[in-house]
Amino acid sequence: MEINTAFGILTQLGFGPIKGFSISGEDETWDQYLPADDPRCNMAKTYISARAKLKFDPPQASYLVEALKEDVAELEFRLSVQNDRNFPTEEEE
């Protein structure tokens, strides 16, 4: 459920399929979400991993929890900025 929540947040930030994306079993792949050659895919993977870690396997030390929360917030900001930028398509380069 938390992973799908993270996908929902990424959809609101403008990433992935317009109608959203969710995991319902073993059949979904990252390529269905974002193509593997899309550089944003790595940030999305890191974001989803960090959000899930906060819920399911948080660090024992409170300062590490805070650091992980800061990482999540920074990734949300950077993904938002990335989405707002107008990058040229391959045809425009």
N, CA, C and O atoms as a GROMACS GRO file, in nm:
protein
  372
    1MET      N    1   0.081  -0.118   0.000
    1MET     CA    2   0.000   0.000   0.000
    1MET      C    3   0.087   0.126   0.000
    1MET      O    4   0.057   0.222  -0.071
    2GLU      N    5   0.193   0.126   0.079
    2GLU     CA    6   0.280   0.244   0.085
    2GLU      C    7   0.352   0.269  -0.047
    2GLU      O    8   0.374   0.384  -0.086
    3ILE      N    9   0.387   0.162  -0.115
    3ILE     CA   10   0.453   0.178  -0.245
    3ILE      C   11   0.356   0.243  -0.344
    3ILE      O   12   0.396   0.332  -0.419
    4ASN      N   13   0.231   0.200  -0.343
    4ASN     CA   14   0.133   0.260  -0.433
    4ASN      C   15   0.104   0.404  -0.396
    4ASN      O   16   0.077   0.487  -0.483
    5THR      N   17   0.111   0.436  -0.267
    5THR     CA   18   0.097   0.575  -0.224
    5THR      C   19   0.211   0.659  -0.281
    5THR      O   20   0.190   0.770  -0.328
    6ALA      N   21   0.333   0.604  -0.278
    6ALA     CA   22   0.448   0.676  -0.334
    6ALA      C   23   0.431   0.695  -0.485
    6ALA      O   24   0.463   0.802  -0.537
    7PHE      N   25   0.380   0.593  -0.555
    7PHE     CA   26   0.352   0.609  -0.698
    7PHE      C   27   0.247   0.718  -0.719
    7PHE      O   28   0.257   0.795  -0.815
    8GLY      N   29   0.148   0.726  -0.632
    8GLY     CA   30   0.046   0.830  -0.642
    8GLY      C   31   0.105   0.969  -0.627
    8GLY      O   32   0.069   1.061  -0.700
    9ILE      N   33   0.197   0.983  -0.532
    9ILE     CA   34   0.264   1.113  -0.513
    9ILE      C   35   0.345   1.148  -0.637
    9ILE      O   36   0.343   1.263  -0.682
   10LEU      N   37   0.416   1.050  -0.692
   10LEU     CA   38   0.494   1.076  -0.813
   10LEU      C   39   0.403   1.115  -0.929
   10LEU      O   40   0.440   1.199  -1.010
   11THR      N   41   0.284   1.055  -0.937
   11THR     CA   42   0.188   1.094  -1.041
   11THR      C   43   0.149   1.240  -1.023
   11THR      O   44   0.140   1.314  -1.121
   12GLN      N   45   0.124   1.281  -0.900
   12GLN     CA   46   0.089   1.420  -0.874
   12GLN      C   47   0.203   1.515  -0.908
   12GLN      O   48   0.181   1.631  -0.942
   13LEU      N   49   0.326   1.465  -0.898
   13LEU     CA   50   0.443   1.546  -0.935
   13LEU      C   51   0.466   1.545  -1.086
   13LEU      O   52   0.553   1.617  -1.136
   14GLY      N   53   0.388   1.464  -1.159
   14GLY     CA   54   0.397   1.464  -1.304
   14GLY      C   55   0.479   1.353  -1.364
   14GLY      O   56   0.525   1.365  -1.478
   15PHE      N   57   0.500   1.245  -1.291
   15PHE     CA   58   0.582   1.135  -1.342
   15PHE      C   59   0.498   1.012  -1.367
   15PHE      O   60   0.396   0.989  -1.302
   16GLY      N   61   0.543   0.932  -1.462
   16GLY     CA   62   0.476   0.808  -1.492
   16GLY      C   63   0.353   0.829  -1.578
   16GLY      O   64   0.329   0.938  -1.630
   17PRO      N   65   0.273   0.723  -1.593
   17PRO     CA   66   0.152   0.732  -1.674
   17PRO      C   67   0.056   0.838  -1.618
   17PRO      O   68   0.044   0.854  -1.497
   18ILE      N   69  -0.013   0.907  -1.706
   18ILE     CA   70  -0.104   1.014  -1.665
   18ILE      C   71  -0.212   0.962  -1.571
   18ILE      O   72  -0.251   1.030  -1.476
   19LYS      N   73  -0.261   0.841  -1.596
   19LYS     CA   74  -0.367   0.784  -1.512
   19LYS      C   75  -0.313   0.723  -1.383
   19LYS      O   76  -0.389   0.672  -1.301
   20GLY      N   77  -0.183   0.728  -1.364
   20GLY     CA   78  -0.122   0.673  -1.245
   20GLY      C   79  -0.069   0.532  -1.267
   20GLY      O   80  -0.080   0.476  -1.376
   21PHE      N   81  -0.011   0.478  -1.163
   21PHE     CA   82   0.051   0.346  -1.170
   21PHE      C   83   0.042   0.284  -1.031
   21PHE      O   84   0.055   0.353  -0.931
   22SER      N   85   0.021   0.155  -1.027
   22SER     CA   86   0.020   0.087  -0.898
   22SER      C   87   0.068  -0.057  -0.916
   22SER      O   88   0.064  -0.114  -1.024
   23ILE      N   89   0.113  -0.111  -0.806
   23ILE     CA   90   0.160  -0.249  -0.802
   23ILE      C   91   0.046  -0.334  -0.746
   23ILE      O   92  -0.007  -0.307  -0.638
   24SER      N   93   0.010  -0.438  -0.821
   24SER     CA   94  -0.095  -0.526  -0.771
   24SER      C   95  -0.050  -0.672  -0.764
   24SER      O   96  -0.123  -0.758  -0.716
   25GLY      N   97   0.072  -0.697  -0.812
   25GLY     CA   98   0.123  -0.833  -0.810
   25GLY      C   99   0.267  -0.836  -0.856
   25GLY      O  100   0.340  -0.738  -0.840
   26GLU      N  101   0.307  -0.948  -0.913
   26GLU     CA  102   0.446  -0.965  -0.956
   26GLU      C  103   0.468  -0.926  -1.102
   26GLU      O  104   0.582  -0.930  -1.150
   27ASP      N  105   0.362  -0.888  -1.172
   27ASP     CA  106   0.373  -0.866  -1.316
   27ASP      C  107   0.417  -0.725  -1.355
   27ASP      O  108   0.464  -0.705  -1.467
   28GLU      N  109   0.404  -0.628  -1.265
   28GLU     CA  110   0.441  -0.491  -1.299
   28GLU      C  111   0.594  -0.476  -1.302
   28GLU      O  112   0.666  -0.536  -1.222
   29THR      N  113   0.640  -0.394  -1.397
   29THR     CA  114   0.784  -0.370  -1.410
   29THR      C  115   0.811  -0.221  -1.413
   29THR      O  116   0.721  -0.140  -1.435
   30TRP      N  117   0.937  -0.185  -1.389
   30TRP     CA  118   0.975  -0.044  -1.395
   30TRP      C  119   0.955   0.012  -1.534
   30TRP      O  120   0.919   0.128  -1.549
   31ASP      N  121   0.977  -0.069  -1.637
   31ASP     CA  122   0.959  -0.021  -1.774
   31ASP      C  123   0.814   0.018  -1.802
   31ASP      O  124   0.788   0.101  -1.889
   32GLN      N  125   0.720  -0.040  -1.730
   32GLN     CA  126   0.581  -0.001  -1.745
   32GLN      C  127   0.557   0.136  -1.682
   32GLN      O  128   0.464   0.207  -1.720
   33TYR      N  129   0.640   0.172  -1.587
   33TYR     CA  130   0.626   0.300  -1.519
   33TYR      C  131   0.700   0.409  -1.595
   33TYR      O  132   0.638   0.506  -1.640
   34LEU      N  133   0.828   0.395  -1.607
   34LEU     CA  134   0.913   0.486  -1.685
   34LEU      C  135   1.013   0.400  -1.761
   34LEU      O  136   1.062   0.301  -1.707
   35PRO      N  137   1.044   0.436  -1.885
   35PRO     CA  138   1.145   0.359  -1.958
   35PRO      C  139   1.278   0.358  -1.882
   35PRO      O  140   1.316   0.457  -1.820
   36ALA      N  141   1.348   0.246  -1.888
   36ALA     CA  142   1.474   0.231  -1.815
   36ALA      C  143   1.578   0.335  -1.856
   36ALA      O  144   1.663   0.372  -1.775
   37ASP      N  145   1.572   0.383  -1.980
   37ASP     CA  146   1.670   0.482  -2.025
   37ASP      C  147   1.631   0.625  -1.986
   37ASP      O  148   1.704   0.719  -2.018
   38ASP      N  149   1.520   0.642  -1.918
   38ASP     CA  150   1.477   0.773  -1.869
   38ASP      C  151   1.556   0.802  -1.741
   38ASP      O  152   1.544   0.728  -1.644
   39PRO      N  153   1.637   0.908  -1.739
   39PRO     CA  154   1.721   0.935  -1.621
   39PRO      C  155   1.640   0.961  -1.494
   39PRO      O  156   1.693   0.947  -1.384
   40ARG      N  157   1.513   0.999  -1.507
   40ARG     CA  158   1.429   1.022  -1.389
   40ARG      C  159   1.393   0.893  -1.319
   40ARG      O  160   1.353   0.894  -1.202
   41CYS      N  161   1.408   0.781  -1.389
   41CYS     CA  162   1.370   0.651  -1.332
   41CYS      C  163   1.450   0.622  -1.206
   41CYS      O  164   1.394   0.570  -1.109
   42ASN      N  165   1.578   0.654  -1.204
   42ASN     CA  166   1.660   0.628  -1.085
   42ASN      C  167   1.613   0.709  -0.966
   42ASN      O  168   1.609   0.659  -0.854
   43MET      N  169   1.577   0.836  -0.989
   43MET     CA  170   1.526   0.918  -0.878
   43MET      C  171   1.394   0.862  -0.828
   43MET      O  172   1.369   0.862  -0.707
   44ALA      N  173   1.309   0.816  -0.918
   44ALA     CA  174   1.180   0.759  -0.878
   44ALA      C  175   1.203   0.632  -0.794
   44ALA      O  176   1.136   0.613  -0.693
   45LYS      N  177   1.294   0.548  -0.836
   45LYS     CA  178   1.325   0.427  -0.759
   45LYS      C  179   1.377   0.461  -0.620
   45LYS      O  180   1.335   0.400  -0.522
   46THR      N  181   1.466   0.558  -0.612
   46THR     CA  182   1.522   0.599  -0.483
   46THR      C  183   1.412   0.656  -0.394
   46THR      O  184   1.407   0.627  -0.274
   47TYR      N  185   1.324   0.736  -0.452
   47TYR     CA  186   1.214   0.797  -0.377
   47TYR      C  187   1.122   0.689  -0.318
   47TYR      O  188   1.091   0.692  -0.200
   48ILE      N  189   1.081   0.596  -0.401
   48ILE     CA  190   0.990   0.491  -0.355
   48ILE      C  191   1.057   0.405  -0.248
   48ILE      O  192   0.994   0.367  -0.150
   49SER      N  193   1.184   0.375  -0.267
   49SER     CA  194   1.258   0.297  -0.169
   49SER      C  195   1.266   0.369  -0.035
   49SER      O  196   1.245   0.308   0.070
   50ALA      N  197   1.297   0.498  -0.038
   50ALA     CA  198   1.311   0.575   0.086
   50ALA      C  199   1.178   0.587   0.160
   50ALA      O  200   1.174   0.574   0.282
   51ARG      N  201   1.070   0.610   0.086
   51ARG     CA  202   0.937   0.620   0.150
   51ARG      C  203   0.898   0.487   0.213
   51ARG      O  204   0.846   0.484   0.325
   52ALA      N  205   0.923   0.378   0.143
   52ALA     CA  206   0.889   0.246   0.197
   52ALA      C  207   0.975   0.214   0.320
   52ALA      O  208   0.926   0.158   0.417
   53LYS      N  209   1.104   0.252   0.315
   53LYS     CA  210   1.194   0.227   0.429
   53LYS      C  211   1.145   0.301   0.553
   53LYS      O  212   1.150   0.247   0.664
   54LEU      N  213   1.098   0.424   0.535
   54LEU     CA  214   1.047   0.499   0.650
   54LEU      C  215   0.929   0.429   0.717
   54LEU      O  216   0.914   0.435   0.839
   55LYS      N  217   0.847   0.362   0.638
   55LYS     CA  218   0.729   0.295   0.694
   55LYS      C  219   0.758   0.155   0.746
   55LYS      O  220   0.708   0.117   0.852
   56PHE      N  221   0.839   0.079   0.674
   56PHE     CA  222   0.855  -0.063   0.705
   56PHE      C  223   0.984  -0.100   0.776
   56PHE      O  224   0.989  -0.200   0.846
   57ASP      N  225   1.088  -0.020   0.758
   57ASP     CA  226   1.217  -0.052   0.819
   57ASP      C  227   1.291   0.076   0.858
   57ASP      O  228   1.402   0.101   0.811
   58PRO      N  229   1.228   0.157   0.943
   58PRO     CA  230   1.294   0.284   0.977
   58PRO      C  231   1.420   0.261   1.059
   58PRO      O  232   1.428   0.164   1.135
   59PRO      N  233   1.518   0.349   1.045
   59PRO     CA  234   1.639   0.337   1.126
   59PRO      C  235   1.604   0.352   1.275
   59PRO      O  236   1.505   0.416   1.310
   60GLN      N  237   1.685   0.293   1.360
   60GLN     CA  238   1.660   0.299   1.504
   60GLN      C  239   1.692   0.436   1.561
   60GLN      O  240   1.623   0.483   1.652
   61ALA      N  241   1.795   0.500   1.510
   61ALA     CA  242   1.836   0.631   1.561
   61ALA      C  243   1.749   0.741   1.501
   61ALA      O  244   1.726   0.744   1.380
   62SER      N  245   1.701   0.830   1.585
   62SER     CA  246   1.610   0.935   1.540
   62SER      C  247   1.677   1.029   1.440
   62SER      O  248   1.611   1.081   1.350
   63TYR      N  249   1.807   1.052   1.455
   63TYR     CA  250   1.875   1.142   1.360
   63TYR      C  251   1.881   1.079   1.221
   63TYR      O  252   1.882   1.151   1.121
   64LEU      N  253   1.885   0.946   1.213
   64LEU     CA  254   1.883   0.879   1.083
   64LEU      C  255   1.744   0.884   1.021
   64LEU      O  256   1.730   0.895   0.899
   65VAL      N  257   1.641   0.875   1.104
   65VAL     CA  258   1.504   0.890   1.055
   65VAL      C  259   1.487   1.030   0.996
   65VAL      O  260   1.431   1.046   0.888
   66GLU      N  261   1.536   1.130   1.067
   66GLU     CA  262   1.526   1.268   1.018
   66GLU      C  263   1.603   1.286   0.887
   66GLU      O  264   1.557   1.354   0.795
   67ALA      N  265   1.720   1.224   0.880
   67ALA     CA  266   1.800   1.233   0.756
   67ALA      C  267   1.725   1.169   0.639
   67ALA      O  268   1.727   1.222   0.528
   68LEU      N  269   1.660   1.057   0.663
   68LEU     CA  270   1.584   0.989   0.558
   68LEU      C  271   1.463   1.074   0.516
   68LEU      O  272   1.431   1.082   0.398
   69LYS      N  273   1.398   1.137   0.613
   69LYS     CA  274   1.286   1.227   0.582
   69LYS      C  275   1.334   1.345   0.498
   69LYS      O  276   1.265   1.388   0.406
   70GLU      N  277   1.452   1.396   0.530
   70GLU     CA  278   1.508   1.507   0.452
   70GLU      C  279   1.540   1.461   0.310
   70GLU      O  280   1.519   1.536   0.214
   71ASP      N  281   1.589   1.340   0.296
   71ASP     CA  282   1.616   1.285   0.162
   71ASP      C  283   1.488   1.276   0.080
   71ASP      O  284   1.486   1.311  -0.037
   72VAL      N  285   1.380   1.228   0.144
   72VAL     CA  286   1.251   1.217   0.076
   72VAL      C  287   1.204   1.355   0.031
   72VAL      O  288   1.160   1.372  -0.083
   73ALA      N  289   1.212   1.453   0.119
   73ALA     CA  290   1.168   1.588   0.086
   73ALA      C  291   1.253   1.646  -0.028
   73ALA      O  292   1.200   1.712  -0.117
   74GLU      N  293   1.383   1.622  -0.024
   74GLU     CA  294   1.470   1.673  -0.131
   74GLU      C  295   1.436   1.606  -0.264
   74GLU      O  296   1.433   1.672  -0.367
   75LEU      N  297   1.412   1.476  -0.261
   75LEU     CA  298   1.376   1.407  -0.385
   75LEU      C  299   1.244   1.460  -0.440
   75LEU      O  300   1.231   1.477  -0.561
   76GLU      N  301   1.146   1.485  -0.353
   76GLU     CA  302   1.020   1.543  -0.400
   76GLU      C  303   1.044   1.677  -0.467
   76GLU      O  304   0.987   1.706  -0.572
   77PHE      N  305   1.129   1.759  -0.406
   77PHE     CA  306   1.160   1.890  -0.463
   77PHE      C  307   1.231   1.874  -0.597
   77PHE      O  308   1.192   1.937  -0.696
   78ARG      N  309   1.332   1.791  -0.602
   78ARG     CA  310   1.409   1.774  -0.726
   78ARG      C  311   1.325   1.713  -0.838
   78ARG      O  312   1.338   1.752  -0.954
   79LEU      N  313   1.239   1.618  -0.804
   79LEU     CA  314   1.151   1.560  -0.904
   79LEU      C  315   1.053   1.665  -0.956
   79LEU      O  316   1.020   1.668  -1.074
   80SER      N  317   1.006   1.750  -0.866
   80SER     CA  318   0.916   1.858  -0.906
   80SER      C  319   0.985   1.955  -1.001
   80SER      O  320   0.930   1.995  -1.103
   81VAL      N  321   1.108   1.993  -0.965
   81VAL     CA  322   1.186   2.083  -1.051
   81VAL      C  323   1.214   2.018  -1.186
   81VAL      O  324   1.202   2.082  -1.290
   82GLN      N  325   1.251   1.891  -1.182
   82GLN     CA  326   1.279   1.817  -1.305
   82GLN      C  327   1.157   1.818  -1.397
   82GLN      O  328   1.170   1.834  -1.518
   83ASN      N  329   1.041   1.800  -1.340
   83ASN     CA  330   0.919   1.795  -1.418
   83ASN      C  331   0.883   1.932  -1.475
   83ASN      O  332   0.825   1.940  -1.583
   84ASP      N  333   0.918   2.039  -1.404
   84ASP     CA  334   0.886   2.174  -1.448
   84ASP      C  335   0.976   2.223  -1.562
   84ASP      O  336   0.939   2.314  -1.636
   85ARG      N  337   1.092   2.163  -1.575
   85ARG     CA  338   1.185   2.207  -1.678
   85ARG      C  339   1.140   2.159  -1.814
   85ARG      O  340   1.083   2.050  -1.827
   86ASN      N  341   1.164   2.238  -1.914
   86ASN     CA  342   1.131   2.201  -2.050
   86ASN      C  343   1.258   2.153  -2.120
   86ASN      O  344   1.338   2.234  -2.166
   87PHE      N  345   1.276   2.022  -2.128
   87PHE     CA  346   1.390   1.966  -2.195
   87PHE      C  347   1.358   1.943  -2.341
   87PHE      O  348   1.247   1.903  -2.374
   88PRO      N  349   1.454   1.969  -2.431
   88PRO     CA  350   1.427   1.944  -2.573
   88PRO      C  351   1.412   1.793  -2.600
   88PRO      O  352   1.477   1.709  -2.536
   89THR      N  353   1.325   1.762  -2.693
   89THR     CA  354   1.312   1.623  -2.734
   89THR      C  355   1.431   1.589  -2.823
   89THR      O  356   1.506   1.678  -2.863
   90GLU      N  357   1.448   1.461  -2.855
   90GLU     CA  358   1.559   1.420  -2.940
   90GLU      C  359   1.552   1.489  -3.076
   90GLU      O  360   1.655   1.522  -3.135
   91GLU      N  361   1.431   1.510  -3.125
   91GLU     CA  362   1.415   1.576  -3.255
   91GLU      C  363   1.458   1.722  -3.250
   91GLU      O  364   1.502   1.776  -3.352
   92GLU      N  365   1.445   1.787  -3.134
   92GLU     CA  366   1.477   1.928  -3.121
   92GLU      C  367   1.626   1.952  -3.096
   92GLU      O  368   1.674   2.064  -3.113
   93GLU      N  369   1.699   1.850  -3.056
   93GLU     CA  370   1.841   1.868  -3.021
   93GLU      C  371   1.925   1.892  -3.142
   93GLU      O  372   2.047   1.909  -3.131
   0.00000   0.00000   0.00000
